[in-house]
Amino acid sequence: MGTGMWLDGFIAADWGTTNRRAYLIDRSGSCIAEFEDAKGILSVPAGGFDAEVAEMRERLGDKPLLLAGMIGSNRGWVEAPYVPCPAGIEELARGLVWAGEREAIVPGVSFIGDGRADVMRGEEVQLVGAIASGLVPSNCLVCHPGTHNKWAVVAGGLVTSFRTVMTGELYNLLKEHSILADLLKPDVEPDDSFRSGVQRALDYHDAQAELFTVRARVLLGQAPPETAASYASGLLIGSDVRIGLSGNAADNVIVMGRPELTELYAAALDVAGVSCIEIDGERCFLAGIVKIAEMMR
């Protein structure tokens, strides 16, 4: 495929399972327009991706597309096979898969080792973008909060390993389908109740049992109901942090993602006695996707 098409700008998209974020990037690499909607891959009917791509161009202009995220999964438009760790910006650029004459898909990253297997799609663009643009050091531990939180080890400027913790999805399932659902409606705040839950999870390795106490504490008058959501979230995120720090001697953690999520993980890391730096994930995604496009010119 020709690469000169990227010189006059392109459309970048972080196309996930339930949401889609698209950006118009000009020839200087700056984002000049964007939109976000709920048209994740699961909302697109069979054979419907061509129409959705056409709609993106209607909204942002007739430009080539560089797509990342679940759009490249086996449930997306065209599958882009995983690039194995260790992986960096060059490995992602070499692994691009073309879905059409002007549509390229960034591959995900895989890890096999320590008796386990793991995969990511979407987060890798933010990770390598932050590394390549100098937003994070070439050797560090990165926490990437989300539905499936990632703890990634960066060494020598490459993502060398990572581990996924399904904290966000577990909380959403509890909120929608569990006996705790009525108590988890309020927004979660990094308050004293949250920090108490984090500390409990760090001190004890029994999150499944502790989750039931969220309800019992309220029923027996040991905690007001309005504190339950933050306490339950603290339990899950505290357990997440314990897992992420296990085997990773890090004095400082990079927390990358949406600010409302990085704030919670920063508070949990503070309870654990570990300092951190919060970085906006959208900024990292744009840095990564622009770097990949530059390598294609």
C-alpha positions in Angstrom: 0.0 0.0 0.0 1.2 3.5 -0.7 2.3 5.5 2.3 2.3 9.1 0.9 -1.4 9.3 1.7 -0.6 10.1 5.3 1.2 13.3 4.5 -1.9 15.4 4.2 -3.4 14.1 7.5 -5.6 11.2 8.5 -8.3 10.0 10.8 -7.3 8.0 13.8 -9.7 5.9 15.8 -9.6 4.1 19.2 -12.4 1.7 18.4 -13.3 -0.4 21.4 -16.0 -2.9 22.4 -18.6 -0.5 23.5 -17.3 3.0 22.5 -15.5 4.7 19.6 -13.3 7.8 19.6 -12.2 9.3 16.4 -9.7 12.1 15.7 -8.8 14.2 12.7 -5.1 14.6 12.5 -3.6 17.3 10.3 -0.4 17.1 8.4 1.6 18.6 11.4 0.4 15.7 13.6 -2.1 17.9 15.6 -5.6 16.9 16.4 -8.0 19.5 14.9 -11.4 17.7 15.3 -12.8 14.7 17.2 -15.9 12.9 18.3 -16.9 10.1 20.6 -19.9 7.8 20.5 -21.3 4.5 21.7 -20.7 2.7 18.4 -18.3 0.1 19.6 -17.7 -3.1 17.6 -20.5 -5.0 19.4 -23.1 -2.5 18.1 -22.1 -2.9 14.5 -24.2 -5.6 12.6 -22.5 -8.2 10.4 -21.2 -6.5 7.3 -21.8 -3.1 8.8 -18.2 -1.8 9.3 -17.9 -0.3 5.8 -20.9 1.9 6.5 -19.5 3.0 9.9 -16.2 3.9 8.3 -18.0 5.9 5.7 -19.8 7.7 8.5 -16.5 8.6 10.1 -15.4 10.2 6.9 -18.6 12.1 6.6 -18.0 13.6 10.0 -14.3 14.2 9.8 -13.3 14.3 6.1 -12.3 12.1 3.3 -9.0 11.0 4.8 -7.1 7.6 5.2 -7.9 5.8 8.5 -5.5 4.4 11.1 -7.6 2.3 13.5 -6.7 0.7 16.8 -8.5 -1.3 19.5 -11.0 -4.1 19.3 -11.7 -3.2 15.6 -8.7 -5.5 14.9 -10.0 -8.4 17.0 -11.6 -11.6 15.8 -15.0 -9.9 16.5 -14.0 -6.7 14.7 -13.7 -5.6 11.0 -10.5 -7.3 10.0 -8.3 -9.3 12.4 -4.9 -7.9 13.1 -2.8 -10.7 14.7 -1.1 -9.9 18.0 2.6 -8.8 18.1 4.4 -10.7 20.9 6.3 -9.0 23.7 8.8 -7.4 23.7 7.1 -4.8 21.6 7.5 -1.1 20.7 6.5 1.4 18.1 8.4 -0.3 15.3 6.8 -3.7 16.0 3.4 -2.2 15.9 4.1 -0.4 12.6 5.4 -3.5 11.0 2.4 -5.5 12.1 -0.3 -3.2 10.5 -3.0 -5.0 8.6 -4.8 -3.3 5.7 -8.6 -3.5 5.7 -8.9 -1.6 2.4 -6.9 0.7 0.2 -6.9 3.5 2.8 -7.7 1.8 6.0 -5.0 0.3 8.2 -5.5 -1.5 11.6 -2.9 -1.5 14.4 -2.2 -5.0 15.9 -2.6 -5.8 19.6 0.2 -7.1 21.8 0.5 -10.6 23.4 2.5 -12.1 26.3 3.3 -15.7 27.0 5.4 -16.5 30.0 5.4 -17.3 33.8 2.9 -20.0 33.1 0.2 -17.7 31.7 -1.0 -15.9 28.6 -2.3 -12.4 28.1 -3.4 -10.0 25.4 -4.2 -6.3 24.9 -5.8 -4.2 22.2 -5.9 -0.4 22.2 -3.8 0.1 25.3 -0.6 -0.7 23.4 -0.9 2.4 21.3 -1.1 4.5 24.4 1.9 2.7 25.9 4.2 2.9 23.0 3.1 6.4 22.3 4.1 7.5 25.8 7.4 5.7 25.5 8.3 7.0 22.0 7.3 10.6 22.8 9.2 10.6 26.1 6.1 11.0 28.3 7.3 8.0 30.3 10.8 6.7 31.0 12.2 3.8 29.0 12.2 1.6 32.2 9.1 1.8 34.3 5.9 0.1 35.6 2.7 1.3 34.0 -0.8 0.9 35.4 -3.5 1.4 32.8 -6.9 1.5 34.5 -9.9 0.5 32.5 -12.5 -2.3 32.1 -9.6 -4.7 32.0 -6.7 -3.0 33.9 -3.2 -3.6 32.6 0.0 -3.6 34.6 2.8 -3.3 32.0 6.6 -3.6 32.5 8.6 -1.3 30.2 12.3 -2.1 29.9 14.7 -0.6 27.3 11.8 1.3 25.7 9.8 -1.8 25.0 6.7 -3.4 26.6 8.3 -6.6 27.9 5.4 -8.1 29.8 2.0 -7.2 31.2 -0.8 -8.6 33.3 -4.5 -8.0 33.0 -6.8 -7.6 36.1 -10.6 -7.6 35.3 -11.3 -5.0 38.0 -13.5 -2.7 36.0 -15.6 -5.4 34.5 -16.0 -7.1 37.9 -17.3 -3.9 39.5 -19.7 -3.3 36.6 -21.1 -6.9 37.0 -21.5 -6.4 40.7 -23.2 -3.1 40.1 -25.7 -4.5 37.6 -26.2 -8.1 38.5 -25.3 -8.8 42.1 -26.9 -8.6 45.6 -24.8 -5.5 46.1 -26.4 -3.7 43.1 -28.7 -1.4 45.1 -25.7 -0.2 47.2 -23.3 0.5 44.3 -25.4 3.1 42.5 -23.6 6.2 43.8 -20.4 7.5 42.1 -17.1 6.2 43.5 -14.9 8.8 45.2 -11.3 8.4 46.5 -12.6 9.3 50.0 -12.0 7.7 53.4 -14.3 4.8 52.6 -12.5 4.1 49.4 -9.1 4.2 51.1 -10.4 2.0 53.9 -11.4 -0.6 51.3 -8.0 -0.4 49.7 -6.2 -0.9 53.0 -8.4 -3.9 53.8 -7.6 -5.5 50.4 -3.9 -4.8 50.8 -3.8 -6.4 54.3 -5.9 -9.4 53.5 -6.1 -11.6 50.4 -9.8 -12.5 50.6 -11.5 -10.0 48.3 -14.3 -12.4 47.4 -15.3 -12.8 51.1 -14.8 -9.1 51.8 -17.2 -8.1 49.1 -20.0 -9.8 50.9 -19.3 -7.7 54.0 -20.1 -4.6 52.0 -23.8 -5.5 52.4 -23.4 -6.9 55.9 -21.8 -3.8 57.2 -24.8 -1.7 56.1 -27.4 -4.2 57.4 -25.7 -4.4 60.8 -25.3 -0.6 61.2 -21.5 -0.7 60.8 -21.4 1.6 57.8 -23.9 4.0 56.1 -25.2 2.8 52.8 -23.8 5.9 50.9 -20.3 4.7 51.6 -20.7 1.2 50.2 -19.8 2.0 46.5 -16.5 3.6 47.4 -15.7 0.9 49.9 -16.4 -1.9 47.4 -14.4 -0.2 44.7 -11.6 0.3 47.2 -11.6 -3.4 47.9 -11.3 -4.3 44.2 -8.8 -1.7 43.3 -6.8 -2.4 46.4 -6.6 -6.1 45.4 -5.7 -5.0 41.8 -2.8 -2.9 43.2 -1.6 -5.7 45.3 -1.5 -7.9 42.2 0.2 -5.3 40.1 2.9 -4.5 42.6 3.6 -8.2 43.3 7.0 -9.1 41.9 7.5 -5.5 40.5 9.8 -3.5 42.8 8.7 0.0 41.7 9.2 3.2 43.7 7.2 5.2 41.2 4.3 4.0 39.0 3.0 5.6 35.8 -0.8 5.6 35.9 -2.1 6.2 32.4 -5.8 6.5 31.3 -8.9 8.5 31.8 -8.5 11.0 34.7 -11.5 9.8 36.6 -9.9 6.3 36.8 -6.3 7.3 37.2 -7.4 9.4 40.3 -8.7 6.3 42.0 -5.6 4.2 41.3 -3.4 7.1 42.4 -5.3 7.2 45.7 -4.9 3.4 46.1 -1.2 3.5 45.3 -0.8 6.2 47.9 -2.4 3.9 50.5 0.1 1.3 49.5 2.9 3.8 50.1 3.9 4.0 46.4 4.2 7.3 44.5 2.8 7.7 41.0 2.5 10.0 38.1 -0.8 10.4 36.3 -0.9 10.8 32.5 -3.9 11.3 30.4 -4.5 8.3 28.1 -5.9 10.3 25.2 -2.8 12.3 25.0 -0.7 9.1 24.9 -3.0 7.5 22.3 -2.6 10.5 20.0 1.2 10.5 20.5 1.3 6.8 19.6 -1.0 6.9 16.6 0.9 9.9 15.1 4.3 8.1 15.6 2.9 5.0 13.8 1.7 7.2 10.9 5.0 9.0 10.7 6.7 5.6 10.2 4.5 4.8 7.3 5.3 8.0 5.3 
